[in-house]
Each structure stands twice: as C-alpha cells, then as structure tokens.
Amino acid sequence: MASRDDELERLKRRRMLELQKRMLRESQKPEEPPEPEGPTPDTVFNAWFEGRAWEVLRAARTQFPKVMPQVEGALLEALKAGRVKQKIDGESLFQFLRQIGVPVRLQTSIRYKDHGELKTIGQLMKERE
C-alpha cells in the first residue's frame, strides 16, 4: 500500500512540474522578429498577383514546402529585375509551376445553378435519390 502511495505522490509531483513549466512558457512573451529590411516577398507578390494567384501560391506552399522557397526566390528575382511584364493571375502561375515540375493540386468543385441557387453535384445526387 505504501508503494502505491509513493507512486501516486511521484506522479502528482511530475504532473505539477509539467504544469509549472507550461505556465512559465506561456507567461514569457515570444520575442518579436526584427523588422525586415525592404519589402517582404509577400508585399512584392501582392503588387504583381491578381485573380486566384494567391490561392495557387498557398496551395503550392502547403504541398511543396521544401521546393517553394527556392521557386519564390527565383520569381522574386525575375519580378525585381523587370523580366515579368504583366500581372500574374492564378492560371498563369499554375501553368508556370507545372512547367518547372511542381504539380500543384487545387481544390475544385463542380457547381450548377438551379432556380437561382448554386448547388454542388453532391447536392444534386442527394436530391434525386
């Protein structure tokens, strides 16, 4: 019986220490990163992107986290050097990524208009059952 009580006390102490450590971590504010010098990549992209380009870029960043920083760096250099002459829309960014070997998959859905309402194909199938 004494060994169970000792074990219970040991578990209580361990749990208390874990809680104290967590509270200490939460009470300390994380340091704010220093202000970057010059415009950030996203502000440069914001000036050049239109349409669904941000959606394509976010999907690419999520699906290819190791490759996209290099691709974004090259794209930034091209934008800053003036090699890109027109705005970048989602379709052209998607095509560019495919051409360089980054097969981004986008969330797609087929919807149709029925009596003024947009419905998905799934909703149509449920209604017809």
BELDA-V554542 format. One record per helix or strand. SS is the DSSP state (H for helix, E for strand). FROM is the first residue (numbers start at 1). LEN is the number of residues. If there is no record, write none. Layout:
ss,from,len
SS,FROM,LEN
SS,FROM,LEN
//
This chain:
ss,from,len
H,2,26
H,41,8
E,49,1
H,53,11
H,68,14
E,88,1
H,90,10
E,111,4
E,117,4
H,121,8
//
